[in-house]
Every structure is written in structure tokens, then in C-alpha cells.
Amino acid sequence: MSTQPSEKAQAFMMHIVKILNNGALTLMISLGHRTGLFDTLATIYPEYVSSQALADKAKLNERYVREWLGALVIGDIVEYNSESKTYRLPQEHSQFLTRASGPQNLAIFAQYIAILGSVENGILECFKNGGGLQESEYPRIQEVMAEERYLSVGSILHTVVLPGLTVLHDRLNKGSKVLDVGCGRGQVIIDLAKTFPNSTFVGYDRSTEAVAVANADVASAGLTNISFRVQDISKLKEAGEYDVILAMHTIHDLADPVNALKGIHRALKADGVFIMQDVGLSSDLEKNRPHPFGTAMYSASTMCCVPSSLVDGGPGLGACWGTETALKMLKENGFSKTEDSVVFPHDPLGVWFISWK
């Protein structure tokens, strides 16, 4: 004889159903971004459009576009006129889903769900046996990280970031030698190299693919004050070389963050400054419960950041290592002073630490 689930059990069941629907919808959001469908729909508003007309305008297959639209309508993202069987994307929605939205475009982050899902089998083995995964096992990871970095930093570099990080702006303006560790494809410092020709820039990253793209972009732009090379950040050998060192969402991924911080400290000039951007969560789990991106960050850390460190025998700090741990490690590894962290309103995840040698 079956027992009727309790009210609490039924509520939890519907909670799981909602999660499953939203997880599936996230994949559709990723496709909407990658295909340009959100951007195309935004140009048509306030008019409604048929699936065929939308597919034609976006140069895509109508049958796939129609099925995608079905998911977006039921997911309350796209509006549907049942009489004319046409669709439109409200302005209130497009401001968080289109490339024209700049740093407000949340659709970029949906791409990570597909990427992280593709390595589930490998992560399952890590759960059983420990260890981690190489970056090369994550499809498109450098491409998406580059897009995310442009979103959170590059797109508002001159309007928000530099005015908010006055020490960086002042040093670049007068002419400084700058190192970006974990530079990825280097869009941020390439932009800085164009803007501040009296400063010189170097980018280090462990990804040969990212460094190749960065150097190709430098050659295409004809810049002479910037270069990139493949380098293990934990094995920096320079001493007293740089006025400024940048590390954007890098340190927590490393297999040897302690030696990386010591090397960064050693590589700075006597009055050098280290500017580190990282995830603005607490080291204490209970303090992260109300954070709007808390679940996403612990999930991404499980699937990517922790295995990135553990694959080479590191401590597995993870993306949620927290500001308390970050400040403690900065102090323990030579930095005499770290200013209060800088948080920009457009970025609920990022925090910038300014540390002095």
C-alpha cells in the first residue's frame, strides 16, 4: 500500500523538478548565445517573428530554431503569440542575454554548464581515485574564459576598472613594467598596451593555445610594447623586475599557489604593487548561503577549479577559497600590506586585492 508523500516531500520533489528544468534551460541559453539568436531577436523587438523568419535572419535551420523557441517560451524567457504562432524577446530580458548588454550579459556564463557537463566521467573518476583533469580535457574552455574576462574586465576597463583602481591607472600613465600572470588570451593587457604606450607588458600562461592566440593578436595589432610566453607561474625566476603584477582569477587554480605568491612578491620592485582579482566569497560556507551565485561557484569549483589544482598534486584551493584565506596567504607570503578589497557594482562575483611589497 503506497503512502502519500508528505507536504514537505512533495515540495522538495517540485524543487528538484524545477532544478532539472532550469538545468536543461541553461543549455538552451548557451545555444541562444552561441548561435546569436538572442542578439537577432533583440533587433526585431517590439515586433513578433515566426520561427522561419527568425531562422532566415539568423541563417540557421528552422526546425532546430522552432524547438529551441519552445523551450524558451515554456521557460518564460521568450514571449509567444499563440494566434499568429510568433515570438519575441522582451527588452527586460534581452538586457541580460545579448552581446549589446556588455557586462550584464549573463548568457555567456551558461556556456560553462555544457563544458563542465562534458567532463562528468572524468570528474567521477576523480571522486573515486583523487587527482584531477588537465585543462586540455575541457572543450572550448580558453575561448569561454576569454569571453568572460572581456565581459567582466575588458568591456568596462576604461570606464570602471581603471578609474576604480587608481594605483594601476597612475602607474600605467607614467610608464611601468607590467606582468599579467595567468593572462589567458591576453585581451586585457593588449588593450592596456594600446592605451599606455609608455608602459611595457608581459603575459604568462600555462596554456600554449592561449599564448599562441595572444601573440597572434599582438602581431596583428603591430604592438611592440607587449609579449606573451608559456610559463609555470609557480616557477617565476625574476627578481625586482616589475612595477605592477596582475593576476585575474588565477591563483586559486594553481598546483603551487604558495610558490606562485612568493615568486610574484620576489618579481616586484621594492615599491611594486600586486593586483589580484578573485572570487568574492567567504572562506566560511555558512556565509556564502545567501550569495546569488554561491551554488554555481561551488559547482564550477568542483568540476574545474579543484581538479585543475589537484591534477598536478596541488592543494585544491578551489574558486571558493574565500577572501579570508586569500588575505592570509598574501600576508604569509611576503606582502606587507593589502588594502581593503575593491568591488565593482557590475560584478557580484569579483573582488580585487591591492597588495604592496
C-alpha positions in Angstrom: 0.0 0.0 0.0 1.6 3.3 -1.1 1.9 6.2 1.3 1.1 9.7 0.1 4.3 11.8 0.3 4.2 14.5 3.0 3.8 18.1 2.1 7.5 18.7 2.7 8.4 15.7 0.5 6.1 17.0 -2.3 7.6 20.5 -2.1 11.1 19.0 -2.3 10.1 16.9 -5.3 8.9 20.0 -7.1 12.1 21.8 -6.1 14.1 19.1 -7.9 11.8 19.2 -10.9 12.4 23.0 -11.1 16.2 22.4 -10.9 16.0 19.8 -13.7 14.0 22.2 -15.9 16.4 25.1 -15.2 19.4 22.9 -15.9 18.0 22.0 -19.3 17.1 25.6 -19.9 20.7 26.7 -19.2 21.8 24.6 -22.2 19.3 26.4 -24.3 20.6 29.8 -23.1 24.1 28.7 -24.1 22.9 27.8 -27.5 21.0 31.1 -27.8 24.2 33.0 -27.1 26.4 30.9 -29.4 24.0 31.0 -32.3 23.3 34.7 -31.9 19.6 34.0 -31.6 19.2 36.3 -28.6 21.0 39.1 -30.5 18.8 38.6 -33.5 15.6 38.5 -31.5 16.6 41.8 -29.8 16.9 43.5 -33.2 13.3 42.6 -34.1 11.6 43.8 -30.9 8.9 45.0 -30.4 7.7 43.0 -33.4 6.9 39.3 -33.1 8.6 37.0 -35.6 7.9 33.5 -36.9 10.3 30.7 -36.4 11.0 30.6 -40.1 11.7 34.3 -40.3 13.9 34.2 -37.3 15.9 31.2 -38.7 16.3 33.0 -42.0 17.5 36.2 -40.4 20.0 34.3 -38.1 21.0 32.0 -41.0 20.0 28.8 -39.1 17.9 25.7 -39.5 14.2 26.4 -38.9 13.4 23.1 -37.3 16.1 23.5 -34.6 15.2 27.1 -34.0 11.5 26.2 -33.6 12.3 23.5 -31.0 14.7 25.9 -29.2 11.9 28.5 -29.1 9.6 26.0 -27.4 12.0 25.6 -24.5 12.5 29.3 -24.2 8.7 30.0 -24.2 8.0 27.4 -21.5 11.0 28.7 -19.6 9.5 32.2 -19.6 12.3 33.8 -21.5 10.7 34.3 -24.9 7.1 35.6 -25.3 4.7 33.7 -27.7 1.6 34.8 -29.6 -0.5 31.7 -29.9 -2.7 33.1 -32.6 0.0 34.1 -35.1 2.5 31.5 -33.7 5.2 34.1 -33.5 7.8 35.0 -30.9 9.6 38.0 -29.4 12.3 38.6 -26.7 11.2 41.4 -24.2 13.6 44.2 -23.7 13.7 43.4 -20.0 15.1 40.0 -20.9 17.4 41.0 -23.7 19.4 43.3 -21.4 20.7 40.2 -19.7 21.1 37.9 -22.7 22.6 39.9 -25.6 26.1 40.9 -26.5 25.0 44.5 -26.7 24.3 44.3 -22.9 28.1 44.3 -22.1 28.8 43.2 -18.5 25.2 42.5 -17.9 25.1 39.6 -20.4 24.6 36.5 -18.2 24.2 34.2 -21.2 28.0 33.9 -21.5 28.1 32.0 -18.2 25.6 29.4 -19.4 28.3 28.0 -21.7 30.1 26.7 -18.7 27.3 24.2 -17.9 27.9 22.4 -21.3 31.7 22.5 -20.8 31.6 21.1 -17.3 29.0 18.5 -18.1 31.3 17.1 -20.8 33.9 16.1 -18.3 31.5 14.4 -15.8 33.0 11.0 -16.4 36.5 12.3 -15.7 35.3 14.0 -12.5 33.6 10.8 -11.4 36.9 9.1 -11.6 38.4 11.9 -9.5 35.8 11.4 -6.9 36.8 7.7 -6.7 40.6 8.0 -7.0 41.5 11.6 -6.4 43.7 13.6 -8.8 42.3 16.0 -11.3 41.9 16.8 -15.0 44.2 18.6 -17.5 42.9 21.9 -19.0 43.0 20.2 -22.4 40.2 17.9 -21.4 37.8 20.9 -21.2 36.5 21.7 -24.7 36.4 25.5 -25.5 37.5 26.4 -22.0 40.1 29.0 -23.1 37.6 30.5 -25.6 34.8 30.9 -23.0 37.2 32.2 -20.3 38.5 34.8 -22.7 34.9 35.9 -23.4 34.1 36.0 -19.7 37.3 38.0 -19.0 36.3 40.5 -21.6 32.8 40.7 -20.2 33.9 41.3 -16.6 37.0 43.4 -17.2 37.7 44.3 -20.8 34.4 45.7 -21.7 34.5 48.2 -18.8 38.2 48.6 -18.5 38.4 52.3 -19.2 35.0 53.3 -17.8 35.0 51.4 -14.5 38.1 49.3 -13.8 40.9 51.8 -14.3 39.0 54.7 -12.6 38.4 52.3 -9.7 41.9 51.0 -9.5 43.7 54.4 -9.3 47.1 52.9 -8.4 47.1 50.9 -11.6 46.0 53.8 -13.8 48.6 56.2 -12.3 51.4 53.7 -12.8 50.5 52.9 -16.3 50.1 56.6 -17.1 53.6 57.4 -16.0 55.2 54.3 -17.6 55.6 51.0 -15.8 56.7 47.4 -16.5 53.7 45.1 -16.0 53.3 41.3 -15.7 50.0 39.5 -16.1 50.2 36.0 -14.7 47.5 33.6 -15.9 46.8 36.0 -18.8 44.9 33.6 -20.9 44.5 35.1 -24.4 45.7 38.5 -23.1 42.8 40.8 -24.2 43.0 42.9 -21.1 46.7 43.8 -21.3 46.7 44.0 -25.1 44.1 46.8 -24.6 46.3 48.3 -21.9 49.4 48.2 -24.2 47.5 50.1 -26.8 46.3 52.7 -24.4 49.6 53.2 -22.5 52.4 53.1 -25.0 55.0 54.3 -22.4 54.4 51.1 -20.4 55.7 47.6 -21.3 53.7 44.4 -20.7 54.4 40.7 -20.4 51.8 37.9 -20.2 52.5 34.4 -18.8 50.1 31.5 -19.1 50.5 27.7 -18.9 48.2 27.3 -22.0 50.1 27.0 -25.2 46.9 27.6 -27.1 46.1 30.8 -25.2 49.6 32.2 -25.6 49.6 31.4 -29.4 46.3 33.4 -29.8 47.7 36.3 -27.7 50.9 36.5 -29.7 49.0 36.4 -33.0 46.8 39.3 -31.8 49.9 41.3 -30.8 51.4 40.7 -34.3 48.1 41.7 -36.0 48.0 44.9 -33.9 51.6 45.7 -34.6 52.3 46.3 -30.9 56.0 46.4 -29.8 55.5 47.0 -26.0 54.0 43.6 -25.2 54.8 39.9 -25.4 53.5 36.6 -24.2 55.1 33.3 -23.3 54.2 29.9 -21.8 55.3 29.9 -18.2 54.5 28.0 -15.0 53.6 30.8 -12.6 54.8 28.9 -9.6 58.3 28.9 -11.0 58.9 32.6 -11.6 62.6 33.4 -11.5 62.6 37.2 -12.0 63.6 39.4 -9.1 62.8 43.1 -8.8 61.6 43.4 -12.4 58.1 44.7 -12.3 56.2 47.8 -11.1 52.9 46.0 -11.3 51.9 42.4 -11.4 48.3 41.3 -12.2 46.6 38.0 -11.5 42.9 37.7 -12.6 41.1 34.6 -11.4 44.3 32.6 -11.4 45.8 31.9 -8.0 43.2 29.5 -6.7 43.6 27.2 -9.7 47.3 26.7 -9.2 49.0 23.5 -8.1 51.5 25.6 -6.1 49.9 28.8 -5.1 52.3 29.4 -2.3 55.4 29.5 -4.5 53.5 31.5 -7.1 52.8 34.2 -4.5 56.4 34.1 -3.3 57.6 34.4 -6.9 55.2 37.3 -7.5 56.5 39.0 -4.4 60.1 38.5 -5.5 59.5 39.7 -9.0 58.1 43.0 -7.9 60.3 46.1 -7.5 60.7 47.5 -4.0 57.7 49.7 -4.4 55.8 47.3 -6.6 52.1 46.5 -6.4 50.3 43.2 -6.9 46.7 43.5 -8.0 44.8 40.2 -7.7 41.2 39.7 -8.9 39.4 36.6 -7.5 36.1 35.3 -6.4 34.4 37.4 -3.7 33.1 34.6 -1.5 33.9 33.8 2.1 36.1 31.0 3.4 33.2 30.1 5.6 30.5 28.1 3.9 27.7 29.4 6.1 28.4 33.0 5.0 28.0 32.0 1.3 24.5 30.6 1.6 22.8 33.9 0.6 25.2 34.7 -2.3 23.2 34.7 -5.6 26.0 32.7 -7.4 27.0 30.5 -4.4 25.7 27.2 -5.8 27.1 27.9 -9.3 30.6 28.7 -7.9 30.8 25.6 -5.7 29.7 23.5 -8.6 32.2 25.1 -11.1 34.9 24.7 -8.5 34.1 21.0 -8.1 34.1 20.4 -11.8 37.0 22.7 -12.9 39.0 24.7 -10.3 39.7 21.9 -7.8 40.7 19.3 -10.4 42.9 22.0 -12.1 45.0 22.2 -9.0 44.8 18.5 -7.9 45.9 17.2 -11.3 49.4 18.3 -10.5 49.4 17.5 -6.8 48.3 20.9 -5.6 46.2 21.8 -2.5 42.9 22.2 -4.5 42.1 25.6 -3.1 39.1 26.0 -5.5 37.2 29.0 -6.5 35.6 29.3 -3.1 38.8 29.5 -1.1 37.4 32.8 0.1 38.7 36.3 0.9 39.8 35.4 4.4 42.1 32.7 3.1 43.3 34.9 0.2 44.3 37.7 2.6 46.0 35.2 5.0 48.1 33.8 2.1 49.1 37.2 0.8 50.4 38.1 4.3 52.1 34.8 4.8 54.0 35.0 1.5 55.6 38.4 1.9 53.1 41.1 1.2 53.4 43.7 3.9 50.1 45.5 3.3 46.9 44.7 1.5 44.4 47.4 1.0 40.7 46.9 1.6 39.3 45.0 -1.4 37.7 46.8 -4.3 34.3 45.5 -5.6 32.6 46.9 -8.7 28.8 47.1 -8.8 28.6 45.3 -12.1 30.4 42.2 -10.9 28.8 40.4 -7.9 31.5 37.7 -8.1 34.7 39.6 -8.4 36.9 41.2 -5.8 40.2 43.0 -6.3 43.0 42.9 -3.7 45.8 45.6 -3.9 48.9 44.4 -2.1 52.2 46.1 -1.7 55.7 44.7 -1.4 
